[in-house]
Amino acid sequence: FTAVPIPSNDVTYTPAALAAIATHAGMKHVRAANTVTEAVQAIPAGGRARILICGSLYLAGEVLRDNG
């Protein structure tokens, strides 16, 4: 689980707060990233990864704008 900010939306949890919630809920391998790009680049090289974007339409819009 990697929490990322939504730059275009001020009314959100911080990535650190979301990471803390995820840890408290029992998730493993939890971290916070400053951007979606940073989160993707942190995926170990040489492995296969599936990326699931969960959250609001604002987050989906940011990801599509930057990577679509």
C-alpha angles and dihedrals in degrees: 000000000000120000118209134183126248103228095197095053124067096185100074140101115267116250089247092054092048091048090052091050091049092049091049089051090057101258116151129216093030123170142154124233131193094225141009088248091055090049092052093046090054091065107109113262119246095028130101117245137185115211119208117189110206126176137060132345086252090064092045090050092052092050093047092046092052098037107018 
